[in-house]
C-alpha cells in the first residue's frame, strides 16, 4: 500500500510540475499573440501612410501568419494543460482513496433499495459503500452497468482476467478516467436524443443521387460563370444572381430540416465530444488480449468514424448561427443541402448500431472501475469459483474489505444445506462477519478481488435480512416489516435452486419468548428448502437447535477490568455478554461526574 501511495504521489507531483511549466509557456504565448497582432496593425497602418510599395503589406500578412501560428500553439497548450489537470485530479482522488476518504466518488445513493435481496443489508450502495469505493465511471451508463453487476451474484468470475488486464494498464486507465474530470457523460440523454433522431420526419430528397448530381452541376456552373465574368465573356450580374438564387433556393428547401435536426442534436453537443474521445481511447487500443476486452474493441469498430461524422454535422449546424457565413456557404457551396444529406446518410448507416456502441462503452467504463479497485487493493486475492450442484463456501483468512489492515481474519466453511447459529456479545463482530461473508461472495461472482487468503465458492443465490426498517408513511411497523422481509426471503428461496441466507437476529421486534419460538419455527421451516444459512443471534436458547444440520459458532469476549474483543469466530456458544457491564460503566461515569 505504501508503494502504491508513493507511486500516486509521484505522478501527482510530476503532473503539478508539468502544469506549472505549461502555464508559464501560456503567458509567453499570450504575450506573443499581443505582440504579433500589434505588429500586424502597425505594418497595415504603415502601408496606408508610407509609400514603400507592397513591402509593408507583405510584412503585415507575414505577421498575421505568425499571429495565427502562435495562437494555434496557445490553444494546443491550453488543451494540454486541461488534460494534465484532469490526470492530476485522477491521481489526487486515488490518494484520497488510499487515505480512507471516498467523498470525491459517487456513492450510488440512487441505487439504494431496501427491498433488494442483499444490497441494502451489505452496504453495497450509499455513503462509504462498496460502490463508492469501486466507482470511477465517467458515463452514467457505466455507473448503471456497475450497479447492476454489484446487485447480482450471477457467475461472472471469468471476468477476472479482463479486470486483471485492465488493472495492469495503469496509464491507460488514468487517461480514460481523466476524460470524465469535467463531469459524467449522460448516457441516457444521448440515448433519448438518438431515439428522437430515429423518429425525425425529414424529407429524404437530399439523399437521392439525382439531387446530389444536380447540386454539383449548379456549383460548377456558378464558378464557371465567375470565371467567365472575370474573362469578360458574360455579365458580372450572372454569377451574382446565380449565387443569390442558390442561397434562397437551398434555404427554402433545407432550412426547415436543418432546424428540426438542430433542435434534437443540440442536446448532444456538450456530451458528444467527450464520448468521441472515449471511443477513440478504447478503439485505438490494440493491447487487449482477454476475450471480454477484445470483444468490446471489436464491437466499437466503426463507432469512432460514426461519432466523428455526427460531431462534424453538429459543428456544421453551429456554424449556421453566423448569418454572413451561412449566406456565403449556401450561395457558393449549397452548404445546407450537403448538411442535410450527410445527416440522412449518417442516420441510415449508423443509427441502428449506436445503442450497441453505448452499451460497449458503458461496459468498459464499469470494467475500468473494477480494475482500478483491483489495482488499489494488491493484498486482496482471487476467488476460485467451482461448478457444483451443492453449495460451496470455503474461506481462509476472510475479512471485511472496509476494515483494511486492522481487520481480524477468520476461517469458515459452510456445508451444503447446513445452518450456522452464531452467538456473541454486542460489538463482538457478528454482524461484520456476516457482511464479510456476503460482500466477498458478491466480489467473487463478479470476478473482482476478494479479501481472504483463499476463497472457494460455487454459484448460488444470496438473500440477507439484517437491516429491516419500519415504514410509517405506509403504516408498516418494525415487526410487520420483519415479517414481510421473511416472507420475501421464503418466496425467493422457493424459486431458486440453491440459496445462501444471512440473517442477523430473527424477529427482533417482539418479546423474548415469542422471538425464540418464532425463530425456531422459521428455521425449521426454512431447513426444508434448498437453503444454507448463517444466523447471528443474542438468544442463547436458539443454540439448543444444534444437531446434524445445525451448528453453533460464537464470537467470545473476555470480561475483566475492561471488555476484550478477539473478533475470532470459534465453535461453540458464547458465554459472556457485555450489555450490563457497559451500561454499568456509563452509569458510574455519569454518577461520578
Secondary structure, 3 states (H helix, E strand, C coil): CHHHHHHHHHHHHHHHHHHHHHHHHHHHHHHHHHHHHHHHHHHHHHHHHCCCCCHHHHHHHHHHHHHHHHHHHHHHHHHHHHHHHHHHHHHHHHHHHHCCCCCCCCCCHHHCCCCCCCCCCCCCCCCCCHHHHHCCCCEHHHHHHHHHHHCCCCCCHHHHHHHHHHHCCHHHHHHHHHCCCCCCECHHHHHHHHHHHHCCCCCHHHHCHHHHHHHHHHHHHHHHHHHHHHCCCCCHHHHHHHHHHHHHHHHHHHHHHHHHHHHHHHHHHHHHHHHHHHHHHHHCCCCCCCHHHHHHHHHCCCHHHHHHHHHHHHHHHHHCCCHHHHHHHHHHHCHHHHHHHHHHHHHHHHHHHHHHHHHHHHHHHHHHHHHHHHHHCCCCECCEEECCCCCCEEEEEECCCCCHHHCCCEEEEECCCCEEEEEECCCCCHHHHHHHHHHHHHHHHCCCCECCCEEEEECCEEEEECCCCCEHHHCECHHHHHHHHHHHHHHHHHCCCCEEEEEECCCCCCCHHHHHHHHHHHHHHHCCCCEEEEEEECCHHHHHHCCCCEEEEEEEEEECCCEEEEEEEEECCCCCCCHHHHHHHHHHHHHHC
